[in-house]
């Protein structure tokens, strides 16, 4: 199976060269060249030269995993002060967030491609004491090479979505996945369901533990440090204003939401509405949708430009990185996107950490645990379509006592699930000490 996998991965890399040429033309040669070198394992030499203490290689694929990794990295730094901590990401957005938010790392790189010679070169340069993978980033060649080099591997905040679980259960794939999972030293899974799924597809039960979700610890710690009055002032929003946020929206979703936005703006002209697409490369596309729907808006980046005015009834379109989480602190409620269309949802714990009612659509396949938790606690509301979304927002805006009750229930649900970071650190200590 490794032979077939390697043929496939090489084919994908070769087929991707036209896209690389496009990136060179679009982003410039120097930027893409640096990324390309790291993708093929040609890492900065200072990584090899930093030989002090233990060497932690932590991999967090994209933005969500990077945010989870942040809290764990802070704790690793406090326990192993002389350690070398390297963080790798797979996406450019993950890298940008890591550079902005995580100050405890010594090096930040793009994850080398899972080609034997590229992965091997990266492992040789980094020479990790331990490899820590956030959630379920399973790269067969990388994991096999680490096992061959006696490098312990731990999966933390482990999860197996229903979609991945169904794919891995295929008879041929399952045999391969079991072989790959055998390379992993320990699994720190989030829930009993994740435990059962990872064991069912081949993990050794004696190496699998249930330690909860690191997101709960991270999100509450971050929320506690946010000054909501300061956020209001930065956004030119009067403190105490009623604000509704539509966050992390994905393609096809803004069109669906536009009818609800129109009705809400007409009924609540004093309300402030914030729309934050998940990916900033879609801003122009979203602007076009808003114009077509006759919705007035202002870009977040234009807020303080001379001549730009942000009035109530105008939508604040977020075109900046890293501000949405803090914006949740000033809202009355939040709809979290990627859930009204087939993208599996996004992190609904963020508004919940600020005691805000959380609304989301039917597709929460990537956040099953969080959705079930908030719904059962009475802090999350799942809707099927734009009409139901409008009715839910309208109901909460019309009933302040109900809105506060739902928000408090959301916060309490998060609070009751703290403690995963300490449990995970104990597993890491058992390996590296």
C-alpha positions in Angstrom: 0.0 0.0 0.0 2.9 2.4 0.7 4.0 1.9 -3.0 0.6 2.9 -4.3 0.3 5.8 -1.9 3.7 7.1 -2.9 2.8 6.9 -6.6 -0.3 8.8 -5.9 1.4 11.5 -3.8 4.1 12.0 -6.5 1.4 12.3 -9.2 -0.4 15.0 -7.1 2.8 17.0 -6.6 3.6 16.9 -10.3 0.0 17.8 -11.3 0.3 20.8 -8.9 3.1 22.6 -10.8 0.7 24.7 -12.9 -0.8 26.0 -9.7 2.8 26.8 -8.5 3.4 28.8 -11.6 0.2 30.7 -11.0 1.3 31.4 -7.3 4.7 32.7 -8.5 2.9 35.1 -10.8 0.4 36.2 -8.2 2.5 36.3 -4.9 6.0 36.8 -6.2 8.9 34.4 -6.7 10.6 35.1 -3.3 7.6 34.3 -1.1 6.7 31.1 -3.0 10.3 30.0 -3.3 10.7 30.1 0.5 7.5 28.1 1.0 8.5 25.6 -1.7 11.9 25.0 -0.1 10.3 24.2 3.2 7.6 22.0 1.6 10.5 19.9 0.1 12.4 19.7 3.4 15.0 22.3 2.8 14.6 24.0 6.1 16.5 27.0 7.6 19.9 25.9 8.9 19.5 27.6 12.2 16.9 24.9 13.1 19.6 22.2 13.0 22.0 24.4 14.9 19.6 25.0 17.8 20.6 21.9 19.8 19.8 23.0 23.3 17.4 20.9 25.5 14.6 18.8 24.2 13.2 19.4 20.8 9.4 19.5 20.4 8.0 19.4 16.8 4.3 20.3 16.9 2.2 20.1 13.8 -1.1 22.1 13.5 -2.5 22.0 10.0 -4.6 25.2 9.7 -6.1 28.0 11.8 -8.3 25.9 14.0 -5.5 23.5 15.0 -3.0 26.4 15.4 -5.4 28.0 17.9 -5.6 24.7 19.8 -1.9 24.3 19.7 -1.3 27.8 21.2 -2.4 26.9 24.7 -0.5 23.6 24.7 2.7 25.3 23.5 2.5 27.9 26.3 2.3 25.0 28.8 5.2 23.2 27.2 7.3 26.3 27.3 6.5 26.8 31.0 7.5 23.1 31.8 10.5 22.8 29.5 12.0 26.3 29.5 15.2 25.3 27.6 13.4 23.3 25.0 13.4 24.0 21.3 9.8 24.3 20.1 9.1 24.2 16.3 5.6 24.6 14.9 4.7 23.5 11.4 1.5 24.3 9.6 0.1 23.1 6.3 -1.8 26.2 5.3 -0.6 29.8 4.8 -3.5 31.1 6.9 -2.5 28.8 9.8 1.1 30.2 9.5 -0.1 33.8 9.6 -2.2 33.1 12.8 0.7 31.3 14.4 3.1 34.1 13.7 0.7 36.6 15.2 -0.5 34.7 18.2 2.1 32.2 19.4 5.3 33.9 20.8 6.7 30.8 22.6 7.9 29.0 19.5 11.5 29.1 18.2 10.8 28.2 14.6 7.8 28.3 12.3 7.8 26.3 9.1 5.5 24.8 6.4 5.1 21.1 6.9 7.3 19.2 4.4 5.3 17.2 1.8 4.7 13.6 2.7 7.1 12.3 0.1 9.8 10.1 1.6 12.8 12.1 0.6 11.2 15.5 1.5 9.8 14.2 4.8 13.1 12.5 5.6 15.2 15.6 5.0 12.8 17.6 7.3 13.1 15.0 10.1 16.9 15.0 9.8 17.2 18.8 10.1 14.7 19.1 13.0 15.8 15.9 14.9 12.8 16.1 17.2 12.7 14.5 20.7 9.0 14.1 20.1 6.5 14.8 17.4 3.1 16.1 18.5 0.3 16.1 16.0 -2.9 18.2 16.7 -6.1 16.3 16.0 -5.9 13.8 13.2 -3.2 14.8 10.7 -2.1 11.4 9.5 0.8 11.5 7.0 1.9 7.9 6.3 5.5 8.5 5.1 6.3 11.0 7.8 5.0 8.8 10.6 6.7 5.7 9.3 10.1 7.5 9.0 9.8 8.9 12.5 9.1 5.4 13.9 12.1 4.1 12.0 14.2 6.8 13.7 12.8 6.0 17.1 11.0 9.3 17.5 7.9 9.1 19.7 4.7 10.4 18.2 1.6 11.5 20.1 -1.7 12.5 18.7 -3.3 15.2 20.9 -6.8 16.5 20.9 -7.5 13.5 18.7 -10.7 13.3 16.8 -12.1 11.1 14.0 -15.0 12.8 12.2 -17.9 10.7 10.9 -16.8 11.4 7.3 -13.2 10.3 8.0 -14.4 7.3 10.0 -16.6 6.0 7.1 -13.7 6.5 4.7 -11.2 4.7 6.8 -13.5 1.7 7.4 -13.2 0.6 3.7 -11.5 -2.9 3.8 -8.4 -2.0 1.7 -7.9 1.5 3.2 -8.5 0.2 6.8 -5.6 -2.3 6.5 -3.3 0.6 5.4 -4.6 3.0 8.1 -4.0 0.3 10.8 -0.4 0.0 9.7 0.1 3.8 9.8 -1.6 4.1 13.2 0.9 1.6 14.6 3.6 4.2 14.1 1.9 6.5 16.7 3.1 6.0 20.3 0.1 7.5 22.2 -3.3 8.8 21.3 -5.0 11.5 23.5 -8.5 11.5 22.2 -11.3 14.1 22.9 -14.3 11.9 23.6 -15.5 8.3 24.0 -16.8 8.4 20.5 -13.3 9.4 19.1 -11.8 6.6 21.3 -14.1 4.0 19.8 -13.6 5.2 16.2 -9.7 5.3 16.4 -9.6 1.8 18.0 -12.1 0.5 15.4 -9.9 1.6 12.5 -6.8 0.0 14.0 -5.2 1.8 17.0 -4.0 -0.3 19.9 -6.5 0.3 22.8 -3.7 0.2 25.3 -2.2 3.3 23.7 -5.4 5.3 23.5 -6.6 7.7 26.2 -9.6 10.0 26.6 -8.4 13.4 27.8 -11.0 15.8 26.6 -10.8 18.8 24.3 -7.9 21.3 24.5 -10.2 23.9 23.0 -12.2 24.4 26.2 -9.1 25.3 28.2 -7.7 27.5 25.4 -10.9 29.4 24.6 -11.8 30.3 28.2 -8.3 31.5 28.9 -8.3 33.7 25.9 -11.8 35.0 26.5 -10.9 36.1 30.0 -8.1 38.4 28.7 -10.4 40.3 26.2 -11.5 43.8 27.1 -14.9 44.1 25.4 -15.1 47.9 26.0 -11.8 48.4 24.2 -13.0 46.2 21.3 -16.1 48.4 21.0 -14.0 51.5 20.9 -11.6 50.1 18.3 -14.6 49.2 16.1 -16.3 52.6 16.6 -19.3 50.9 18.1 -20.9 52.5 21.2 -20.3 50.4 24.3 -23.4 48.3 25.1 -24.8 48.4 21.6 -26.8 45.4 20.3 -24.6 43.5 17.9 -25.3 40.3 15.9 -22.3 38.5 14.3 -22.4 36.1 11.4 -19.0 34.5 11.6 -16.9 32.1 9.5 -19.2 32.1 6.6 -18.4 29.9 3.6 -19.2 29.9 -0.2 -22.9 29.8 -0.8 -23.7 30.9 2.8 -23.7 34.7 2.3 -26.4 34.4 -0.3 -28.5 32.3 2.0 -28.0 34.7 4.9 -28.8 37.9 2.9 -32.6 37.4 3.2 -32.3 37.1 7.0 -30.1 40.2 7.1 -32.5 42.3 5.1 -35.4 41.4 7.3 -33.4 41.9 10.5 -32.1 45.3 9.4 -35.6 46.4 8.5 -37.0 45.3 11.8 -34.1 46.4 14.0 -32.6 49.5 12.3 -30.6 50.4 15.5 -28.9 47.0 15.4 -25.3 46.5 14.3 -24.5 43.5 12.1 -21.1 42.1 11.5 -20.3 39.6 8.7 -17.0 37.8 8.8 -16.2 35.4 5.9 -13.9 32.5 6.8 -11.3 33.2 4.1 -10.2 36.7 3.2 -9.6 35.8 -0.5 -13.4 35.8 -0.8 -13.9 39.4 0.3 -14.5 40.7 -3.2 -16.9 37.9 -3.9 -18.8 38.6 -0.7 -18.9 42.3 -1.5 -20.5 41.5 -4.9 -23.2 39.5 -3.2 -23.9 42.3 -0.7 -24.2 44.8 -3.5 -26.5 42.5 -5.5 -28.7 42.1 -2.5 -28.9 45.8 -1.9 -27.1 45.6 1.5 -25.0 48.5 2.6 -21.6 47.7 4.1 -18.2 49.0 5.1 -15.0 47.0 5.2 -13.3 46.7 8.7 -10.1 47.9 7.1 -11.8 51.1 6.0 -13.3 52.0 9.4 -10.8 54.7 10.3 -10.2 56.0 6.8 -11.0 59.6 6.2 -14.5 59.8 4.7 -15.6 56.4 5.7 -18.6 56.3 8.1 -20.0 53.3 9.9 -23.7 53.9 10.7 -26.2 51.5 12.2 -28.0 49.6 9.5 -24.7 49.2 7.6 -23.0 45.8 7.8 -19.4 45.7 9.1 -17.6 43.3 6.7 -14.5 41.9 8.4 -11.6 41.7 6.0 -8.8 41.4 8.7 -7.2 38.4 10.3 -7.5 37.5 13.9 -10.2 39.9 15.1 -13.3 37.8 15.0 -12.7 36.0 18.3 -12.5 39.3 20.2 -15.5 40.7 18.3 -17.6 37.9 19.9 -17.1 39.6 23.2 -19.3 42.5 22.2 -22.2 40.7 20.4 -25.6 39.8 21.7 -25.5 36.5 19.8 -23.6 34.8 17.0 -24.3 32.6 14.1 -21.3 30.5 13.2 -21.0 29.5 9.6 -19.8 26.7 7.5 -22.8 24.9 8.8 -25.7 26.0 6.5 -23.7 24.6 3.6 -21.6 21.4 3.5 -18.4 22.5 5.2 -18.8 20.8 8.6 -19.1 23.9 10.7 -16.6 26.0 12.6 -15.6 26.6 16.3 -18.8 27.4 18.2 -17.0 27.4 21.5 -15.6 30.9 20.8 -18.8 32.9 21.3 -19.9 30.5 24.0 -16.8 31.4 26.0 -18.2 35.0 26.2 -21.6 33.8 27.4 -23.3 34.4 24.0 -26.1 32.3 22.5 -24.7 30.3 19.6 -26.6 29.6 16.4 -25.5 27.2 13.7 -26.8 25.1 10.8 -27.3 21.4 10.3 -23.8 20.4 9.0 -21.6 20.3 12.1 -19.8 17.1 11.1 -16.4 18.6 12.0 -17.7 19.8 15.4 -20.1 17.1 16.5 -18.9 17.0 20.1 -19.2 20.8 20.5 -22.6 20.9 18.8 -24.0 18.1 21.0 -22.7 19.7 24.1 -24.1 23.2 23.5 -27.5 21.8 22.3 -27.9 19.5 25.3 -26.9 22.4 27.7 -29.4 24.8 26.1 -26.6 27.1 25.0 -26.7 26.3 21.3 -29.5 26.5 18.7 -29.4 24.5 15.5 -31.4 25.9 12.5 -32.2 24.4 9.1 -32.6 27.4 6.8 -32.6 31.2 6.5 -36.2 31.5 7.7 -35.5 29.5 10.8 -32.3 31.6 11.4 -34.3 34.8 11.1 -37.0 33.5 13.5 -34.3 32.4 16.1 -32.4 35.7 16.0 -35.7 37.7 16.1 -36.8 35.6 19.1 -33.6 36.2 21.0 -33.5 39.9 20.3 -37.1 40.2 21.4 -36.5 38.3 24.7 -33.5 39.6 26.6 -34.0 37.2 29.5 -34.1 34.2 27.3 -31.0 35.5 25.4 -29.1 35.9 28.7 -30.2 32.4 29.9 -29.0 30.7 26.6 -25.7 32.6 26.8 -25.1 31.6 30.4 -25.8 28.0 29.5 -23.3 28.1 26.7 -20.6 29.4 29.0 -21.3 26.9 31.7 -21.1 24.0 29.2 -17.6 25.2 28.2 -16.5 25.7 31.9 -17.5 22.2 32.9 -15.1 20.7 30.4 -11.8 22.2 31.5 -8.7 20.2 32.4 -7.6 18.6 29.1 -4.3 20.6 28.9 -3.0 19.2 32.2 -3.9 15.6 31.2 -2.2 15.9 27.9 0.9 17.4 29.4 1.1 14.3 31.7 1.2 12.0 28.7 3.9 14.1 27.1 5.9 14.0 30.3 5.7 10.2 30.3 7.4 10.1 26.9 10.1 12.8 27.1 11.2 12.7 30.7 
